[in-house]
Amino acid sequence: MNFQQLRALRETVRNGFNLTGAAQAMFTSQPGVSRQILELEDELGITIFERSGKRLTGLTEAGESILRIAERLLLDAENLKQVGREFADATAGTLTIATTHNQARHVLPQVVQGFRSDYPDVRIALKQGGPDTIADWVVSGEADFGIASEALPKHAALVSFPCYRWQHEIVVPKGHPLCALASVGLNDIAAYPLITYDHGLTGRRLIDEAFTQAGLSADIVLTAMDSDVIQQYVALGLGVGIIASMAVEHSLNPALASLPGVHLFPANTTYLAVRRGTYLRNYKIEFILRMAPGVTREAILTAV
């Protein structure tokens, strides 16, 4: 048994039991992946994959157990490499961060700037996507950290650390009737078409829950992934926007006015997540401490 066989097992499952996709992920040939799988099954004396003809269709019960062990062994192997790199050069390496557009544009720049000042030999790669995709990237090892406000804390394979809390705010064209109100209520907003985030992004769940709990029907006519796009359509007069406070703070469209939403929607929490069982090099721990200042080094090491 060798690690290449275990990687063949893992990548085949990750690629939906498609041997071509597994081969591409491993930078090898499809017959090579097939051979590794057959050799592993022969050595263990069990059938790992269910088959329909020559096509793999799923894992057997034994295969499910083997996969869990294989993933642990591969993670431990990567951790051993990380330990070696740590002692070879504690201040150099790569940090891959998976996050949303809002975090990448409005929150991370200041954190990354300070981090790069202290760790100039660490290269940073940003991957942007939705919360579920971010979680998958961290679990698969494609990203070291995931940063988002949804999905991460619920994932059993991840350890999540709270970073900061934020609110939603209302944005309207300057001179909009809502600007004349002393205090804007949900019923006032519900009287207009609304523009906000896609489902599963940037606290959208809490927005929907607020209207539902108030017994109001929200007429959401347009959704988008990031705040800039939402603001652009609000400026065109297509509706009232509901966006994250960090976007208002850092990049409010000059044609718009913002109205506080702290009394309208529950507060959101942004989390940083790391794969459970991962060995964290010192500079990665330092990044977590900067992103989640309420967390201690001891708490990180204990949780992961």
PABA-780215 format. One record per residue: x, y, z of N, C-alpha, C, O in turn; residue in three letters. Coordinates in steps of 0.2 Angstrom, whole numbers. Layout:
X:Y:Z:X:Y:Z:X:Y:Z:X:Y:Z:ALA;
...
This chain:
4:-6:0:0:0:0:4:6:0:10:6:3:MET;
2:11:-4:6:17:-4:2:23:-5:-4:23:-6:ASN;
5:29:-4:1:35:-4:-3:37:-11:-8:40:-11:PHE;
1:35:-16:-2:36:-22:-9:32:-23:-13:35:-26:GLN;
-9:26:-21:-15:22:-21:-21:26:-17:-27:26:-19:GLN;
-19:29:-11:-24:32:-7:-26:39:-10:-32:40:-10:LEU;
-22:42:-14:-23:48:-17:-28:46:-23:-33:50:-25:ARG;
-27:41:-26:-31:39:-32:-38:37:-29:-43:39:-33:ALA;
-39:34:-23:-45:33:-20:-49:40:-19:-54:41:-21:LEU;
-45:44:-15:-48:51:-14:-50:55:-20:-56:57:-20:ARG;
-46:55:-25:-47:60:-30:-53:57:-35:-57:60:-38:GLU;
-53:50:-35:-59:47:-38:-66:49:-35:-70:50:-39:THR;
-66:49:-29:-72:51:-25:-74:58:-26:-79:60:-28:VAL;
-68:62:-25:-69:69:-26:-72:71:-33:-75:76:-34:ARG;
-70:67:-38:-72:69:-45:-78:65:-47:-79:64:-53:ASN;
-82:63:-43:-88:60:-44:-88:53:-47:-92:51:-52:GLY;
-82:49:-45:-81:43:-48:-79:43:-55:-80:38:-59:PHE;
-77:49:-58:-74:49:-64:-67:48:-65:-63:53:-62:ASN;
-64:43:-68:-57:42:-68:-53:47:-72:-47:48:-70:LEU;
-56:50:-77:-53:55:-81:-52:61:-77:-46:64:-77:THR;
-57:63:-73:-56:69:-68:-51:67:-63:-47:72:-61:GLY;
-51:61:-60:-46:60:-55:-39:60:-58:-34:62:-55:ALA;
-38:57:-64:-31:57:-67:-29:64:-68:-23:66:-67:ALA;
-33:69:-70:-31:76:-71:-29:79:-65:-24:83:-65:GLN;
-33:77:-59:-31:80:-53:-24:78:-50:-21:81:-47:ALA;
-23:72:-52:-16:69:-50:-11:69:-55:-5:67:-54:MET;
-12:73:-61:-7:74:-66:-4:67:-69:2:66:-69:PHE;
-9:62:-70:-7:56:-72:-12:53:-77:-16:57:-79:THR;
-11:47:-79:-16:44:-84:-22:41:-81:-21:39:-75:SER;
-27:40:-85:-33:36:-82:-31:29:-81:-33:26:-76:GLN;
-28:26:-85:-26:19:-84:-22:18:-78:-22:13:-74:PRO;
-18:23:-76:-13:23:-70:-18:24:-64:-16:20:-59:GLY;
-23:28:-64:-27:28:-58:-31:22:-57:-32:19:-52:VAL;
-34:19:-63:-37:13:-62:-33:7:-60:-35:3:-55:SER;
-26:7:-62:-22:2:-59:-21:3:-52:-20:-2:-48:ARG;
-20:9:-49:-19:10:-42:-25:8:-38:-24:5:-33:GLN;
-31:9:-41:-37:7:-37:-37:-1:-37:-39:-3:-31:ILE;
-36:-4:-42:-36:-11:-42:-31:-14:-38:-32:-19:-34:LEU;
-25:-11:-38:-19:-14:-33:-21:-13:-26:-20:-17:-22:GLU;
-25:-7:-24:-27:-6:-17:-32:-11:-15:-32:-14:-10:LEU;
-37:-13:-20:-42:-18:-18:-39:-25:-17:-41:-28:-13:GLU;
-34:-26:-22:-31:-33:-21:-27:-34:-15:-27:-39:-12:ASP;
-24:-28:-13:-19:-29:-7:-24:-29:-1:-22:-33:4:GLU;
-29:-26:-1:-34:-26:5:-38:-32:5:-41:-34:10:LEU;
-39:-35:-1:-44:-40:-1:-51:-39:-1:-55:-43:1:GLY;
-53:-33:-3:-60:-30:-2:-62:-26:-9:-57:-24:-12:ILE;
-68:-26:-10:-70:-21:-15:-72:-15:-13:-76:-14:-8:THR;
-68:-10:-15:-69:-3:-12:-75:1:-16:-79:5:-13:ILE;
-75:0:-23:-80:4:-27:-85:-1:-30:-84:-7:-31:PHE;
-91:2:-30:-97:-2:-33:-96:0:-41:-94:5:-43:GLU;
-98:-5:-45:-97:-4:-52:-103:-6:-56:-107:-10:-54:ARG;
-103:-3:-62:-108:-5:-67:-104:-6:-74:-103:-1:-77:SER;
-103:-12:-75:-98:-13:-80:-91:-11:-78:-89:-13:-73:GLY;
-88:-7:-83:-81:-4:-81:-82:3:-77:-77:5:-75:LYS;
-88:5:-77:-89:12:-74:-90:11:-66:-94:7:-64:ARG;
-86:16:-63:-87:16:-55:-93:20:-54:-94:26:-57:LEU;
-97:18:-49:-104:21:-48:-104:23:-40:-109:27:-39:THR;
-100:21:-36:-101:23:-29:-96:19:-25:-92:15:-27:GLY;
-96:20:-18:-92:16:-13:-96:11:-10:-102:12:-9:LEU;
-93:5:-9:-96:0:-5:-95:2:3:-92:7:4:THR;
-99:-1:7:-99:0:14:-91:0:16:-89:4:20:GLU;
-88:-5:14:-81:-6:16:-77:0:13:-72:3:16:ALA;
-78:2:7:-75:8:4:-76:14:8:-71:19:8:GLY;
-82:15:11:-83:21:15:-78:22:21:-76:27:22:GLU;
-77:16:24:-73:16:30:-66:17:27:-62:20:31:SER;
-64:14:22:-57:15:19:-56:22:17:-50:24:19:ILE;
-60:25:14:-60:32:12:-58:37:18:-54:41:18:LEU;
-62:36:24:-61:40:30:-54:39:32:-51:44:34:ARG;
-51:33:32:-45:32:35:-39:35:30:-34:38:32:ILE;
-41:34:24:-36:36:19:-35:44:19:-30:47:18:ALA;
-41:47:20:-41:55:21:-37:57:27:-33:62:27:GLU;
-38:53:32:-34:55:38:-26:54:37:-22:58:39:ARG;
-24:48:34:-17:47:32:-14:52:28:-9:54:29:LEU;
-18:54:23:-16:59:18:-15:66:21:-10:70:20:LEU;
-20:67:26:-19:74:30:-13:73:34:-9:78:35:LEU;
-12:68:38:-6:67:42:0:68:38:5:71:40:ASP;
0:65:32:6:66:27:8:73:26:13:75:26:ALA;
2:77:24:3:84:23:6:87:29:10:92:28:GLU;
3:85:35:5:89:41:13:87:42:16:92:45:ASN;
15:81:41:22:80:41:26:85:37:32:87:39:LEU;
24:86:31:27:90:26:27:97:29:32:101:29:LYS;
22:99:32:21:106:35:26:107:41:29:112:41:GLN;
27:102:45:32:102:50:39:103:48:42:107:50:VAL;
40:99:42:47:100:39:48:107:37:53:110:38:GLY;
43:110:33:44:117:31:44:122:36:48:127:36:ARG;
41:120:42:41:125:48:48:126:50:50:131:52:GLU;
51:120:51:58:120:54:63:122:49:69:124:50:PHE;
62:121:42:67:123:37:67:131:36:72:134:35:ALA;
61:134:36:60:141:35:53:143:38:48:142:35:ASP;
53:146:44:47:147:48:43:153:45:38:154:47:ALA;
47:157:41:43:163:39:42:164:31:40:169:29:THR;
43:158:28:41:158:21:36:153:19:36:147:22:ALA;
32:154:14:27:149:12:22:152:8:23:157:5:GLY;
16:148:7:11:151:3:4:150:8:4:145:12:THR;
0:155:7:-6:155:11:-12:156:6:-12:161:3:LEU;
-16:151:5:-22:151:1:-28:153:5:-30:149:9:THR;
-31:158:3:-37:160:7:-43:160:2:-43:163:-3:ILE;
-48:156:4:-55:156:0:-60:161:4:-61:160:10:ALA;
-63:165:0:-67:170:3:-72:173:-2:-72:171:-8:THR;
-77:177:1:-82:180:-4:-79:186:-6:-74:189:-4:THR;
-83:189:-11:-80:195:-14:-80:201:-9:-75:205:-9:HIS;
-85:201:-5:-86:207:0:-80:207:5:-77:212:6:ASN;
-78:201:7:-73:200:12:-66:202:8:-62:205:11:GLN;
-65:199:2:-59:200:-1:-58:208:-3:-52:210:-3:ALA;
-63:211:-4:-63:218:-6:-63:223:0:-59:228:0:ARG;
-67:222:5:-68:227:10:-65:226:16:-63:230:20:HIS;
-63:219:18:-60:218:25:-53:215:24:-49:218:28:VAL;
-52:211:20:-45:208:20:-39:213:18:-34:212:20:LEU;
-40:218:14:-35:222:12:-30:224:18:-24:224:17:PRO;
-34:227:23:-30:230:28:-26:224:32:-21:225:34:GLN;
-30:218:33:-27:213:37:-21:210:33:-15:209:36:VAL;
-22:209:26:-16:207:22:-10:212:22:-5:209:22:VAL;
-12:218:21:-6:223:21:-2:222:27:4:222:27:GLN;
-5:222:33:-1:222:39:3:215:40:8:215:42:GLY;
-1:210:38:3:203:38:9:203:33:14:200:35:PHE;
8:205:27:13:205:22:19:209:25:25:208:23:ARG;
18:215:29:23:219:31:28:215:36:34:215:36:SER;
25:210:40:28:206:45:31:200:42:36:197:44:ASP;
27:197:36:29:191:33:30:192:26:26:189:22:TYR;
35:195:23:36:197:16:37:191:12:37:191:6:PRO;
40:185:15:41:180:11:35:175:10:36:169:7:ASP;
30:177:13:24:172:12:20:175:6:18:181:6:VAL;
18:171:2:14:172:-4:7:171:-3:5:165:0:ARG;
3:175:-5:-5:174:-3:-9:174:-10:-8:177:-14:ILE;
-13:169:-10:-17:167:-15:-25:168:-13:-26:164:-8:ALA;
-28:172:-16:-36:173:-15:-40:169:-19:-39:170:-26:LEU;
-45:165:-17:-49:162:-21:-56:164:-19:-58:164:-13:LYS;
-60:166:-24:-67:169:-22:-73:164:-24:-72:161:-29:GLN;
-78:164:-20:-83:160:-21:-89:161:-16:-88:165:-12:GLY;
-94:157:-16:-99:157:-11:-97:153:-5:-93:149:-6:GLY;
-101:153:0:-99:150:6:-98:142:6:-94:139:9:PRO;
-103:139:2:-103:132:2:-96:130:-2:-93:125:-1:ASP;
-95:133:-8:-89:132:-12:-83:133:-7:-78:129:-8:THR;
-83:138:-3:-77:140:1:-76:134:6:-70:132:7:ILE;
-81:132:9:-81:126:13:-78:120:10:-73:117:13:ALA;
-80:119:4:-77:113:0:-70:114:-1:-66:109:-1:ASP;
-68:120:-3:-61:121:-5:-56:120:2:-51:117:1:TRP;
-59:122:7:-55:121:14:-54:113:15:-49:111:17:VAL;
-60:110:15:-60:103:17:-56:99:12:-52:94:14:VAL;
-56:101:6:-52:97:1:-44:98:1:-40:95:-2:SER;
-43:104:5:-36:106:5:-34:111:-1:-28:113:-1:GLY;
-38:113:-5:-37:118:-10:-36:125:-7:-33:129:-10:GLU;
-38:126:-1:-37:132:3:-35:131:10:-38:126:13:ALA;
-31:135:12:-29:134:20:-34:137:24:-36:134:29:ASP;
-37:143:22:-42:146:26:-49:147:22:-48:148:16:PHE;
-54:147:25:-60:150:22:-63:156:27:-63:155:33:GLY;
-65:161:23:-68:167:27:-74:169:24:-75:170:18:ILE;
-80:168:28:-86:170:26:-91:170:32:-89:169:37:ALA;
-97:173:30:-102:174:36:-107:168:36:-111:168:40:SER;
-107:164:31:-112:158:31:-109:152:30:-103:151:27:GLU;
-112:146:32:-110:139:30:-104:137:34:-105:131:36:ALA;
-99:140:35:-93:138:38:-94:135:45:-92:129:46:LEU;
-97:138:50:-98:135:57:-102:129:57:-101:125:62:PRO;
-106:127:52:-110:121:52:-107:115:49:-109:110:49:LYS;
-101:116:46:-97:111:43:-93:107:48:-89:109:51:HIS;
-95:100:49:-92:96:54:-84:95:53:-80:94:58:ALA;
-82:96:47:-75:95:45:-71:101:46:-64:101:46:ALA;
-74:106:48:-70:113:49:-70:115:56:-75:114:60:LEU;
-65:119:58:-65:122:65:-66:130:63:-62:132:59:VAL;
-71:133:66:-72:140:64:-71:145:70:-73:143:75:SER;
-68:150:68:-66:155:73:-70:162:72:-69:164:66:PHE;
-74:165:76:-77:171:75:-72:177:74:-68:178:78:PRO;
-73:181:69:-69:186:67:-71:193:70:-68:197:73:CYS;
-77:195:67:-80:201:69:-88:201:67:-90:197:63:TYR;
-92:206:70:-99:206:69:-100:212:64:-97:217:65:ARG;
-105:212:60:-107:217:56:-115:217:55:-118:212:56:TRP;
-117:223:52:-124:224:51:-126:225:43:-121:226:39:GLN;
-132:224:42:-134:226:35:-136:234:35:-139:236:40:HIS;
-136:237:30:-138:244:29:-142:245:23:-142:241:18:GLU;
-146:250:23:-151:251:17:-148:257:13:-145:261:15:ILE;
-148:256:6:-145:261:2:-151:262:-3:-154:258:-6:VAL;
-151:269:-5:-157:272:-9:-154:277:-13:-149:280:-11:VAL;
-156:279:-19:-154:285:-22:-155:291:-18:-160:292:-14:PRO;
-151:296:-18:-151:302:-15:-158:305:-16:-160:306:-22:LYS;
-161:308:-11:-168:311:-12:-174:306:-12:-180:308:-13:GLY;
-172:300:-11:-178:294:-11:-182:296:-5:-180:299:0:HIS;
-189:294:-6:-194:296:0:-192:293:7:-193:296:12:PRO;
-188:287:7:-186:284:13:-181:289:17:-181:289:23:LEU;
-178:293:13:-173:298:17:-176:303:21:-173:306:26:CYS;
-183:304:20:-187:309:23:-189:306:30:-192:310:34:ALA;
-189:300:31:-192:297:37:-187:297:43:-181:297:42:LEU;
-190:299:49:-186:299:55:-183:293:57:-177:292:59:ALA;
-187:287:56:-184:280:57:-187:276:52:-194:276:51:SER;
-183:272:48:-186:267:43:-187:261:46:-183:258:50:VAL;
-193:258:45:-195:251:47:-196:246:42:-195:248:36:GLY;
-196:240:43:-196:235:38:-203:236:34:-202:235:28:LEU;
-208:238:37:-214:239:33:-213:245:27:-216:244:22:ASN;
-209:250:29:-207:255:24:-203:252:19:-204:254:13:ASP;
-198:248:20:-194:245:15:-198:240:10:-197:240:4:ILE;
-203:237:14:-206:232:10:-211:235:5:-214:231:1:ALA;
-212:241:5:-217:245:1:-213:246:-6:-216:248:-11:ALA;
-207:244:-7:-203:245:-13:-200:239:-15:-199:234:-11:TYR;
-198:239:-22:-194:233:-24:-188:233:-21:-185:238:-20:PRO;
-185:227:-19:-179:226:-16:-173:223:-20:-175:219:-24:LEU;
-167:225:-19:-161:222:-22:-156:220:-17:-154:224:-13:ILE;
-154:214:-17:-150:212:-11:-146:206:-14:-145:204:-20:THR;
-143:202:-9:-138:196:-11:-142:190:-13:-148:189:-11:TYR;
-138:186:-17:-141:179:-18:-142:175:-12:-139:177:-7:ASP;
-146:170:-12:-147:165:-7:-140:162:-5:-136:160:-9:HIS;
-139:162:2:-133:159:4:-127:163:5:-122:161:6:GLY;
-128:170:3:-122:174:3:-124:180:8:-129:183:8:LEU;
-118:182:11:-118:189:15:-124:190:19:-127:195:19:THR;
-126:185:23:-131:186:28:-138:186:25:-143:189:28:GLY;
-139:184:19:-146:184:15:-151:180:20:-157:183:20:ARG;
-149:175:23:-154:171:27:-157:176:32:-163:175:34:ARG;
-153:180:36:-156:184:41:-160:190:38:-165:192:41:LEU;
-159:192:32:-163:197:29:-170:193:28:-175:196:30:ILE;
-170:187:25:-177:184:24:-180:183:30:-187:184:30:ASP;
-177:180:35:-180:179:42:-183:185:45:-188:185:48:GLU;
-180:191:44:-183:197:47:-189:199:44:-194:200:48:ALA;
-190:198:37:-196:200:34:-202:195:36:-207:196:37:PHE;
-200:188:36:-204:183:38:-207:184:45:-213:183:46:THR;
-203:185:50:-205:186:57:-209:192:58:-213:192:62:GLN;
-208:197:53:-213:203:54:-219:202:50:-223:206:50:ALA;
-220:196:47:-226:195:43:-227:199:36:-232:200:34:GLY;
-221:201:34:-221:205:28:-218:201:22:-214:196:23:LEU;
-220:203:16:-218:199:10:-213:204:6:-215:210:4:SER;
-207:202:6:-202:206:2:-202:205:-5:-201:199:-7:ALA;
-202:210:-9:-202:209:-16:-195:210:-19:-193:216:-21:ASP;
-191:205:-18:-184:205:-21:-184:204:-28:-185:199:-31:ILE;
-183:210:-32:-183:209:-39:-177:208:-42:-176:206:-48:VAL;
-171:209:-39:-165:207:-42:-160:205:-36:-160:208:-31:LEU;
-156:200:-38:-150:198:-33:-144:198:-36:-143:197:-42:THR;
-138:198:-32:-132:198:-35:-127:196:-30:-129:195:-24:ALA;
-121:194:-32:-116:191:-27:-112:196:-23:-110:195:-18:MET;
-111:202:-26:-107:207:-22:-111:214:-22:-115:216:-26:ASP;
-108:218:-17:-112:224:-16:-111:230:-21:-116:234:-22:SER;
-106:230:-25:-105:235:-30:-110:234:-35:-113:239:-38:ASP;
-112:228:-37:-117:227:-42:-124:229:-40:-128:232:-43:VAL;
-125:227:-33:-131:229:-30:-132:237:-30:-137:239:-32:ILE;
-127:240:-28:-127:248:-28:-128:251:-35:-132:256:-36:GLN;
-125:247:-40:-126:250:-47:-133:250:-49:-136:255:-52:GLN;
-137:245:-48:-144:244:-50:-148:248:-45:-154:251:-48:TYR;
-146:249:-39:-150:254:-35:-150:261:-38:-155:265:-38:VAL;
-144:263:-40:-143:270:-42:-147:271:-49:-148:276:-51:ALA;
-148:265:-52:-152:266:-58:-160:267:-57:-164:267:-61:LEU;
-161:266:-50:-168:267:-48:-173:261:-48:-179:261:-49:GLY;
-169:255:-49:-173:249:-49:-176:246:-43:-180:241:-43:LEU;
-173:249:-37:-176:246:-31:-172:249:-25:-167:252:-26:GLY;
-174:247:-19:-170:249:-13:-165:243:-11:-167:237:-12:VAL;
-159:245:-10:-154:240:-9:-153:238:-1:-154:243:3:GLY;
-151:232:0:-149:230:7:-142:227:6:-142:221:3:ILE;
-137:230:9:-130:228:8:-127:227:15:-129:230:20:ILE;
-121:225:15:-117:224:21:-114:231:22:-112:235:18:ALA;
-113:232:29:-111:238:32:-103:240:29:-102:245:28:SER;
-99:234:28:-92:236:26:-92:239:19:-87:242:18:MET;
-97:237:15:-97:240:8:-99:247:8:-97:251:5:ALA;
-104:249:13:-106:256:14:-100:260:16:-99:265:14:VAL;
-96:257:21:-91:260:24:-85:262:19:-82:267:19:GLU;
-84:257:15:-78:257:10:-79:259:3:-75:262:0:HIS;
-85:258:1:-86:260:-6:-94:262:-8:-97:259:-13:SER;
-96:266:-4:-103:268:-6:-103:272:-12:-100:277:-13:LEU;
-108:270:-17:-109:274:-23:-111:281:-22:-115:282:-18:ASN;
-107:286:-25:-109:293:-23:-116:295:-25:-118:301:-22:PRO;
-119:291:-29:-126:293:-31:-131:291:-25:-137:292:-26:ALA;
-129:287:-20:-133:284:-16:-133:287:-9:-127:290:-7:LEU;
-138:286:-5:-138:288:3:-139:281:6:-142:277:4:ALA;
-136:281:12:-136:275:16:-141:276:22:-141:282:25:SER;
-145:271:24:-149:272:30:-148:266:35:-147:261:32:LEU;
-147:267:41:-145:262:46:-150:256:46:-156:257:46:PRO;
-147:250:47:-152:244:47:-151:240:53:-153:235:54:GLY;
-147:243:58:-146:239:64:-152:237:68:-152:232:71:VAL;
-157:241:67:-163:240:71:-168:235:67:-173:233:69:HIS;
-166:234:61:-170:230:56:-168:223:55:-173:218:55:LEU;
-162:221:55:-159:215:54:-155:213:59:-151:217:62:PHE;
-154:206:61:-150:204:66:-143:205:64:-141:205:58:PRO;
-138:205:69:-131:206:67:-128:199:64:-131:194:65:ALA;
-123:200:60:-120:194:56:-113:193:59:-110:198:62:ASN;
-110:187:59:-104:186:61:-100:183:55:-102:178:52:THR;
-94:186:54:-89:183:49:-85:178:53:-82:179:58:THR;
-83:172:50:-79:167:53:-73:165:48:-73:166:42:TYR;
-68:163:51:-62:160:48:-62:153:50:-62:151:56:LEU;
-62:149:45:-62:141:46:-56:138:43:-53:140:38:ALA;
-54:133:47:-48:129:45:-50:121:45:-54:120:49:VAL;
-47:117:41:-49:110:41:-47:107:48:-41:108:50:ARG;
-51:103:51:-50:100:57:-44:95:56:-44:91:51:ARG;
-39:95:61:-33:91:61:-28:93:57:-22:90:56:GLY;
-28:99:54:-22:102:50:-17:105:55:-18:108:60:THR;
-11:103:53:-5:106:56:-4:114:54:-4:115:48:TYR;
-4:118:58:-4:126:56:3:128:57:6:128:63:LEU;
6:130:52:13:133:53:12:140:56:7:143:57:ARG;
18:143:59:17:148:64:14:154:60:10:158:63:ASN;
16:156:54:13:162:50:6:161:49:2:166:49:TYR;
3:155:49:-4:154:48:-8:155:54:-13:158:54:LYS;
-5:153:60:-8:155:66:-8:163:67:-13:165:70:ILE;
-2:166:65:-2:173:66:-7:177:61:-10:182:63:GLU;
-9:174:56:-14:177:51:-21:176:55:-25:181:55:PHE;
-22:170:58:-29:169:61:-29:174:67:-35:177:68:ILE;
-24:175:71:-24:180:76:-26:187:74:-29:191:78:LEU;
-23:189:68:-25:196:65:-32:196:63:-35:201:63:ARG;
-34:191:60:-41:191:57:-46:190:63:-52:193:62:MET;
-45:186:68:-49:185:73:-46:187:80:-44:183:84:ALA;
-46:193:81:-42:196:87:-44:193:94:-41:194:99:PRO;
-50:191:94:-53:188:101:-51:181:102:-53:179:107:GLY;
-47:178:98:-45:171:99:-38:171:101:-34:175:98:VAL;
-36:166:105:-29:166:107:-26:160:104:-29:156:101:THR;
-19:160:104:-15:155:101:-17:148:104:-17:143:100:ARG;
-18:148:110:-19:142:114:-26:139:111:-27:133:110:GLU;
-31:143:111:-37:141:108:-37:138:101:-40:134:100:ALA;
-33:141:97:-32:139:90:-29:132:90:-32:127:87:ILE;
-24:131:94:-20:125:94:-25:119:97:-24:113:95:LEU;
-28:121:102:-33:116:105:-39:114:101:-40:108:100:THR;
-41:119:97:-47:117:93:-46:114:87:-49:109:85:ALA;
-40:115:84:-38:112:77:-35:105:78:-34:102:74:VAL;
